[in-house]
C-alpha cells in the first residue's frame, strides 16, 4: 500500500474526496495532511477523519524557499510517504524539493492544461470566450503547472457563467477526477484518465 501525504492551503475539498476514496482495496492510504496555513479549514476535516496533520507556515521563512521546503521535508519524513498529492496547495515548490519526488508527486490544477497555468484560471477562460473549460491532474515537475498529464475532465462554459459558477462546476469534476487518477497512479498505471 502506498503512503500518501496530501498538501493543502485552504478548504481541502479535494483532500476530503481523496481521503474518502482511499478505503478497502485501494492501493493507497493517507499518512499525513500538511498545510502551510494553520487556519486552513481542511486541517479540521483531516483530523475529523483521523488523519495526522502538520503545519509548516511559510511566512516565517520569508523569501527563503529552501528553508521552507527543508521544514516541509522534515515534517513529513516521520510519516514515510511514498507519494505526495498537492490538493489546493498554493505555494510554488522549487526543483530542490520537486526533483527527489519526480514521478511520485501529483497536482490538481483548475484548467485544461497546458492552457492557463498559474492563478485566476476561471476568469481567464471566461475572458478568452472559451466554451469548454475543466481541470487537470498532472505529475509535478520543477516548471509550474507543467509535467505529464495524468487526467483531465471537461465542463461546458455557459453563457451566464461568472467566475464563481464556473469554478463550482469545475470543482465538482475535480472531486471525481483526482480520486480516479490517484487510484490508477498508485497501482502503477500512468495512462491518463479522461472524463466527459
Ligand atoms: C481547487 O480548485 C484546485 O484545483 C485549486 O485550488 C482549489 C482548492 O480547493 N488549485 C490551484 O489553484 C493550484 N494552483 P480545495 O481546497 O477545496 O480542494
Boltz pocket constraint, residues with backbone or C-beta under 6 A from the ligand:
constraints:
  - pocket:
      binder: B
      contacts: [[A, 8], [A, 9], [A, 10], [A, 11], [A, 12], [A, 13], [A, 14], [A, 15], [A, 42], [A, 87], [A, 88], [A, 89], [A, 90], [A, 108], [A, 109], [A, 110], [A, 118], [A, 171], [A, 174]]
      max_distance: 6.0
